[in-house]
Amino acid sequence: RHLRDERKISSATANHYITGIHNFWGFAAFKRGVVAGNNPAATGRQAVLDKLPSQAVPPPTIYPDQINAVIDVALSHCDRQAVNLIVFVCEGGFRFQELQFLQVGDIHLGRREILLDITRPDPKRVRPELCRRCMTAEGYWVPKTRASRRPVHVTDRLVKVIGTMGLGDASDWVFLNEAGNQIAENKMLYRLRRYAVEARVWITKHPKTGKTCSLIRWHWLRHYHRTRAHVSKIRREVSKLAMGHAADGIHDHYRGLDLAAFHDEFAKFDSGIDDRFLTST
């Protein structure tokens, strides 16, 4: 409340401050011996946050008809990039930052696999705010946690979308803005919410302006992917590997899962997205 109302900073910046505070809190709790196990701040494990007095409200469940309604509106505006992003997140469970740094060379259609790993992109091609926030001093982009260095199964719907994108060289970004640069999360979120308002998906009123808006976020679509994995009867341990969730004991065991078995398991994944929207893109 202080950061947003008194400091007047954006929600995105406030989230970075709050994440830093949470990580420090977890480290202090670990050093004081309050939390058993490894250092939560070092491993990325978020279980320690359950001890906070104020719990975050989980994102709501989103249903296939809502996703399809947003895609339908985006197509009516001829915004095929927004459709592609929606399909990538819903089908692959990507974090938005992972799509910002996704390069053409990370896609291996022959293996039905997208590989997310440490990369060293040309810093001149990275948005300035992402250079400061997401790049190491040595110029590396590193996935969020050790578990985030992972394969993502390329579903049949992803194959259809990738085939329409006209991708360039291996070092090119998969998603580019009109100027040929890395996409910006805030601008893409504005477009997503604009289409969601037209589709009447998670509508609310702005508390200050009273203007109609949508609460939807890109990360909610990542949660949608996890929900659909459950509906598709994909084992929890395998879906955790696919999403790059922070490691725990059983997840560490499954990190050695045979890749062929991993892809076989995700071959039954069904996101519920209407295929007729994909053929039109």
Disulfide bonds with the S-S distance in Angstrom:
none
